[in-house]
Amino acid sequence: MTAAAVALVVAVAARPVLAHGGSLGGSARESLSVPTWLMLGTGGAVVGASFLLATFATDRSALDWLVDSRRRLALPAPTALRWAAGALGVVALVGIVVTGFVGPTDPLSNPAVVIVWAGWWAGFAMSTYLVGNSWPAVNPWRAIAEALPDLGREYRWTLGAWPSVAGLLALVWIEVVSPLADEPRILAVTVVAYSVVTLAGAVVYGTETWFREADPVSRVFRYYGAVAPVGRADDGSLSLRFPGAALTSDRLDGVDEAAFVVAILWVTTFDGFVATPAWQWLARSLVNLGYPIAALYPGAMVVGFALFLGVYLLASRLARRTAPTYVASETLARRFAPPLLAIAAGYHVAHFLGYFLSLLPALVAAVTAPLATVNPGLIVVPGWFGGVAIAGVLGGHLLAILAAHVTAFDLFPGRLQAIRSQYPFIAVMVFYTMASLWIVTRPDVPLPYLT
């Protein structure tokens, strides 16, 4: 309801402008005007709220009520709904490929470009953590794979989630360095290539195994769904819960899955960071020192992920010192990772909500007139929208701290030990959050060495 209210207010307050061609990303993304004092004040509030939640919120009955409170909602004709959702997904996939090849060359008029980036990667992705994860039902590749033969090869469990980690980093790297948002034909070829790999994997290893273990997109949406207020109960019904309640459960199998959580957080950070003046200066400095241009963006992707993962794993080791325990650092890393998804969701809102709202007219035009070249009236969000972005980051941080707090009291029987175990993780969460706030308040600049 909150997200819907914000979207309605922005749509009313925003002013439409006509877009004459140009890049989908460049036309729609506006730099947020946020005063430095507001960012610094918000950062102080983040640190203060983190300390207060970790130290004084110790009422176990209240914490248990937040986590365990549930309300079931039965779905009418769930099988029919699933078939309808799968059919809709397949139709959308076919439409994206066809219009990508034969539709308008203007990216703002081409349904493939607008639906993939504005409708799916921005709008649908937000729905997975603001409402609930409907991707298993909508996923067109899963719907197609269920009709194909299953060779039943055994997936190498020793690989764990690492193929998904590599796949997610590669997908976002390709999204950043290639003209997928500007060239419908290239986007269509990429979608076809991804479809071939995904369907081949599902045939070889089985639909359930592939989309649960290997496919990075399905894993992203499944993990984001843990933040949402709507989940799936064991009996197939919907479960209404407090947002982020599922982040406190023991849902990850190992450090590899914790690494995927960190990767979700990092790729959105990377997407924003490479559009800042700081990256422009750093990239040019590295190239002037002889660093190869071809390795610039993949190197930044890998190094940044290693930094984000390294500080998190360091926190899991330090937690055994701040709260002496026999619990292994790997267990701590696995249990405290899900709360990071709330930070990732908060930053995703800050990064994509304005983008999604700006492109709503183009999205409607692309669906209603898929083969027409139109002049969609893009929406320019008002200047105060920067406060909404900061609120998204801060809200995700507070939800993450609360989830980590409940997790600590589940892991440790003693109050003092539970509180002290959180200190390293809170420090890491503050680091992630302040990095997100800093990026959100930087002006967008063209990415260097891509043109």
C-alpha positions in Angstrom: 0.0 0.0 0.0 2.8 2.4 0.8 4.5 1.8 -2.5 1.2 2.3 -4.4 0.6 5.5 -2.5 4.0 6.9 -3.3 3.6 6.0 -7.0 0.2 7.7 -7.1 1.5 10.9 -5.5 4.5 11.0 -7.8 2.3 10.4 -10.9 0.1 13.3 -9.9 2.9 15.7 -8.9 5.3 14.8 -11.8 5.2 16.6 -15.1 5.2 14.8 -18.4 7.7 15.6 -21.2 8.0 14.3 -24.7 10.9 12.0 -25.5 12.3 12.1 -29.0 14.3 8.9 -29.3 17.5 8.4 -27.4 18.6 5.9 -24.9 16.0 4.3 -22.7 18.3 4.6 -19.7 19.6 8.1 -20.5 16.2 9.5 -21.3 14.4 8.3 -18.2 17.0 8.5 -15.4 17.2 11.8 -13.7 19.8 12.7 -11.2 18.3 13.1 -7.7 18.8 16.5 -6.1 19.5 15.7 -2.4 21.2 18.2 -0.1 24.4 17.0 1.6 23.0 17.8 5.0 20.1 15.4 4.4 22.4 12.6 3.4 24.6 13.1 6.4 21.6 13.4 8.7 20.2 10.2 7.3 23.5 8.5 7.7 23.5 9.5 11.4 20.0 8.2 11.8 21.0 4.9 10.2 23.8 4.4 12.7 21.7 5.6 15.6 18.8 3.4 14.8 21.0 0.4 14.2 22.5 0.8 17.7 19.2 1.3 19.3 17.6 -1.7 17.7 20.5 -4.0 18.4 20.8 -2.9 22.0 17.4 -2.2 23.4 14.9 -4.2 21.4 15.1 -7.3 23.5 11.5 -8.2 24.1 11.4 -11.8 22.8 7.6 -12.0 22.9 7.3 -8.9 20.6 10.0 -10.2 18.3 8.4 -13.6 18.1 5.1 -12.1 17.3 6.5 -10.1 14.4 8.1 -13.2 12.9 5.4 -15.7 13.6 2.3 -13.7 12.9 0.7 -15.2 9.8 -2.6 -15.1 8.0 -3.5 -17.7 5.3 -5.3 -16.8 2.1 -6.5 -19.6 -0.2 -6.2 -19.1 -3.9 -9.2 -19.9 -6.1 -8.4 -22.4 -8.8 -4.6 -22.3 -8.2 -3.8 -24.7 -11.0 -5.7 -22.6 -13.5 -4.1 -19.4 -12.3 -0.7 -21.0 -12.7 -1.4 -22.2 -16.2 -2.7 -18.7 -17.1 0.3 -17.0 -15.6 2.7 -19.3 -17.5 0.9 -18.8 -20.7 1.1 -15.0 -20.2 4.8 -15.3 -19.6 5.3 -17.3 -22.8 3.3 -14.8 -24.8 5.3 -12.0 -23.4 8.6 -13.8 -24.2 7.6 -14.4 -27.8 6.4 -10.8 -28.1 9.7 -9.5 -26.8 11.7 -11.6 -29.3 9.5 -10.8 -32.2 9.2 -7.0 -31.6 12.9 -6.9 -30.8 13.7 -8.1 -34.3 10.9 -6.5 -36.3 9.6 -3.7 -34.1 10.6 0.0 -34.1 14.3 0.8 -33.9 13.6 3.7 -31.4 14.2 2.1 -28.0 11.4 4.2 -26.4 8.9 2.8 -28.9 10.1 -0.8 -29.0 8.2 -3.1 -26.7 11.1 -5.5 -26.2 13.3 -2.8 -24.7 10.7 -1.1 -22.7 9.1 -4.3 -21.3 12.4 -5.9 -20.4 14.0 -2.9 -18.6 11.1 -0.8 -17.3 8.4 -3.5 -17.0 10.5 -6.5 -15.9 13.9 -5.6 -14.4 12.4 -2.5 -12.7 8.7 -3.0 -12.2 8.3 -6.7 -11.8 11.5 -7.0 -9.7 10.1 -4.5 -7.3 6.9 -6.5 -7.0 8.8 -9.6 -5.8 9.9 -7.8 -2.6 7.1 -5.3 -2.2 4.3 -7.8 -2.7 5.5 -11.4 -3.3 7.5 -13.6 -5.7 5.2 -14.6 -8.6 8.1 -15.5 -10.9 7.7 -19.3 -10.5 4.3 -19.0 -12.0 5.1 -16.3 -14.7 8.5 -17.6 -15.7 8.2 -18.4 -19.4 11.3 -20.6 -19.6 10.0 -22.8 -16.8 6.6 -23.1 -18.5 8.4 -24.2 -21.8 10.8 -26.5 -20.0 8.0 -28.4 -18.3 6.9 -29.5 -21.7 10.3 -30.7 -22.8 12.0 -34.0 -22.0 14.2 -34.4 -18.8 17.5 -36.1 -19.2 17.8 -36.4 -15.5 21.5 -35.7 -15.2 22.7 -35.1 -11.6 23.7 -31.5 -10.8 27.1 -31.2 -9.2 26.1 -30.2 -5.7 29.7 -29.2 -4.9 29.2 -26.2 -7.2 26.4 -25.0 -5.0 25.2 -21.4 -5.8 28.5 -20.4 -7.4 27.3 -20.8 -11.0 24.4 -18.5 -10.0 26.8 -16.0 -8.6 28.9 -16.0 -11.7 25.8 -15.8 -13.9 24.3 -12.8 -12.0 27.6 -10.9 -12.2 27.9 -11.7 -15.9 24.3 -10.7 -16.7 24.7 -7.3 -15.0 28.1 -6.7 -16.5 26.6 -7.3 -20.0 23.7 -5.0 -19.1 26.1 -2.2 -18.2 28.6 -2.5 -21.0 26.4 -3.4 -24.0 23.8 -1.3 -25.8 20.9 -3.6 -24.7 18.8 -0.6 -23.6 19.4 1.1 -26.9 19.4 -1.6 -29.6 16.3 -3.8 -29.8 17.9 -6.3 -32.2 20.9 -6.9 -29.9 18.5 -7.3 -26.9 16.4 -9.8 -28.9 19.6 -11.8 -29.8 20.6 -11.8 -26.1 17.2 -13.0 -25.0 17.3 -15.8 -27.5 20.8 -16.8 -26.4 19.7 -16.8 -22.7 16.7 -18.9 -23.7 18.8 -21.5 -25.4 21.2 -21.8 -22.4 18.3 -21.9 -19.9 16.2 -24.4 -21.7 19.2 -26.6 -22.4 20.1 -26.6 -18.7 16.5 -27.4 -17.7 16.5 -30.4 -20.1 19.8 -31.7 -18.9 19.4 -31.3 -15.1 15.6 -31.1 -14.8 13.3 -28.1 -14.5 13.1 -28.1 -10.7 16.8 -28.4 -10.2 17.9 -25.9 -12.8 15.6 -23.1 -11.7 16.3 -23.7 -8.1 20.1 -24.2 -8.2 21.6 -22.7 -11.4 19.4 -20.0 -12.9 20.5 -16.7 -11.4 17.3 -14.8 -12.3 15.0 -17.3 -10.5 17.3 -17.2 -7.5 17.3 -13.4 -7.4 13.5 -13.3 -7.4 13.2 -16.2 -4.9 15.5 -14.4 -2.5 13.8 -11.1 -2.9 10.5 -12.8 -2.2 11.7 -13.4 1.4 11.5 -9.6 2.0 7.9 -9.5 0.8 4.7 -9.5 2.9 3.2 -12.3 0.9 4.7 -15.7 0.8 3.8 -19.3 -0.1 2.7 -21.7 2.6 3.4 -25.4 2.6 -0.1 -26.3 1.5 0.1 -24.0 -1.5 -2.0 -21.1 0.0 -0.7 -17.6 0.3 0.7 -16.5 3.6 0.4 -12.9 4.8 3.2 -11.9 7.1 5.2 -9.0 8.4 7.6 -7.7 5.7 11.0 -9.3 6.2 9.7 -11.9 8.6 11.0 -14.7 6.3 14.6 -13.2 6.5 15.0 -14.6 10.0 14.5 -18.3 9.0 17.4 -20.7 8.4 16.9 -20.6 4.6 20.5 -20.8 3.2 22.5 -24.0 2.8 26.0 -22.6 2.8 28.4 -19.8 2.4 27.9 -20.0 -1.4 24.3 -19.0 -1.0 25.4 -16.2 1.4 27.7 -15.0 -1.4 24.8 -14.9 -3.8 22.9 -12.6 -1.4 26.0 -10.3 -1.3 26.1 -10.5 -5.1 22.5 -9.2 -5.3 23.4 -6.3 -3.2 26.6 -5.6 -5.1 25.3 -5.7 -8.7 22.7 -2.9 -8.0 25.5 -1.0 -6.3 27.8 -1.5 -9.3 25.0 -0.4 -11.7 24.8 2.9 -9.9 28.5 3.4 -9.1 29.7 3.2 -12.7 27.4 6.2 -13.5 29.0 8.5 -10.8 31.8 11.1 -11.3 33.9 9.1 -8.9 34.0 6.1 -11.3 34.6 8.4 -14.2 37.7 9.8 -12.5 38.9 6.4 -11.3 38.5 4.7 -14.7 40.4 7.5 -16.5 43.1 7.3 -13.9 43.5 3.6 -14.3 43.6 3.8 -18.1 46.2 6.6 -17.9 48.3 4.2 -15.8 48.1 1.6 -18.5 45.2 -0.5 -17.3 43.6 -2.2 -20.3 40.2 -0.7 -21.2 38.7 -4.1 -22.0 39.3 -5.2 -18.5 38.0 -2.1 -16.9 34.4 -3.0 -16.2 34.8 -6.7 -15.6 37.6 -6.0 -13.3 35.5 -3.5 -11.4 32.7 -6.0 -11.2 34.9 -8.7 -9.7 37.0 -6.5 -7.4 33.9 -4.8 -6.0 32.1 -8.1 -5.4 35.2 -9.5 -3.7 35.3 -6.4 -1.5 31.6 -6.6 -0.5 31.9 -10.4 0.1 35.3 -10.0 1.9 34.0 -7.5 4.5 30.9 -9.6 5.1 33.0 -12.8 5.7 35.3 -10.7 7.9 32.3 -9.7 10.0 31.3 -13.3 10.4 34.7 -14.0 11.9 34.8 -11.0 14.1 31.4 -11.9 15.5 32.9 -15.0 17.1 35.2 -12.6 19.0 32.7 -10.0 20.0 30.4 -12.8 21.2 32.7 -15.7 22.0 30.9 -18.8 20.8 31.4 -22.3 19.4 29.1 -21.5 16.5 31.2 -21.7 13.3 31.9 -18.5 11.3 30.4 -20.3 8.3 27.1 -20.8 10.2 27.1 -17.1 11.2 27.7 -16.0 7.6 24.9 -18.2 6.4 22.4 -17.1 9.1 23.0 -13.4 9.0 23.1 -13.1 5.2 19.3 -13.1 4.5 18.7 -9.8 6.3 21.1 -8.2 3.7 18.3 -8.8 1.2 16.3 -6.0 2.8 19.2 -3.6 2.2 19.4 -4.8 -1.4 15.6 -4.3 -1.9 15.7 -0.8 -0.3 18.5 0.3 -2.7 16.7 -1.3 -5.6 13.7 0.8 -4.9 15.9 3.9 -4.7 17.6 3.0 -7.9 14.6 2.0 -10.0 11.4 3.4 -8.7 11.9 6.8 -10.3 13.1 5.1 -13.5 10.0 2.9 -13.6 7.6 5.8 -13.0 9.3 7.9 -15.6 8.8 5.2 -18.2 5.2 4.3 -17.4 3.8 6.1 -20.5 6.3 4.4 -22.7 5.4 1.1 -21.2 1.7 1.6 -21.8 2.4 2.8 -25.4 4.6 -0.3 -26.1 1.9 -2.7 -25.0 -1.0 -1.0 -26.7 0.8 -0.1 -30.0 3.7 -2.6 -30.2 4.7 -2.0 -33.8 4.2 1.8 -33.9 6.9 4.4 -33.5 5.4 6.8 -30.9 6.5 9.9 -28.9 5.7 8.7 -25.4 5.3 11.4 -22.8 7.9 10.5 -20.2 7.3 11.6 -16.6 9.9 13.7 -14.9 9.8 13.0 -11.1 9.8 16.1 -8.9 12.9 17.3 -7.1 11.6 16.0 -3.7 11.7 12.5 -5.0 15.2 12.2 -3.8 13.8 12.0 -0.3 11.8 9.0 -1.4 15.0 7.3 -2.6 16.7 7.9 0.7 13.6 6.6 2.6 13.8 3.4 0.6 17.5 2.9 1.5 16.9 3.7 5.2 13.7 1.6 5.4 15.6 -1.4 3.9 18.4 -0.9 6.4 16.1 -0.8 9.4 14.3 -3.9 8.3 17.7 -5.6 7.8 18.8 -4.7 11.3 15.5 -5.9 12.8 15.8 -9.3 11.0 19.5 -9.6 12.1 18.4 -8.9 15.6 15.8 -11.6 15.6 18.3 -14.0 14.1 20.8 -13.3 16.8 18.3 -14.1 19.5 17.5 -17.3 17.7 21.2 -18.3 17.6 22.3 -17.3 21.0 20.5 -18.1 24.3 22.1 -15.2 26.3 20.9 -11.6 25.8 24.4 -10.1 26.0 25.9 -12.6 23.6 23.0 -12.1 21.1 23.5 -8.3 21.2 27.3 -8.4 20.9 27.2 -10.9 18.0 25.4 -8.3 15.9 28.1 -5.5 16.2 30.3 -6.6 13.2 27.3 -7.3 11.0 25.7 -3.9 11.9 29.0 -2.3 10.9 28.9 -4.1 7.5 25.3 -3.1 7.0 26.1 0.5 7.7 28.9 0.3 5.2 26.6 -1.1 2.5 23.8 1.4 3.3 26.1 4.4 3.3 27.5 3.3 0.0 24.0 3.1 -1.4 23.1 6.6 0.0 26.2 8.1 -1.5 25.5 6.7 -4.9 21.9 7.7 -4.9 22.9 11.3 -4.2 25.6 11.5 -6.9 24.8 13.0 -10.3 24.6 10.6 -13.2 27.3 11.0 -15.8 28.0 9.0 -19.1 29.9 5.8 -18.6 33.5 6.3 -19.7 35.2 4.2 -22.4 31.9 2.6 -23.7 31.5 4.9 -26.7 
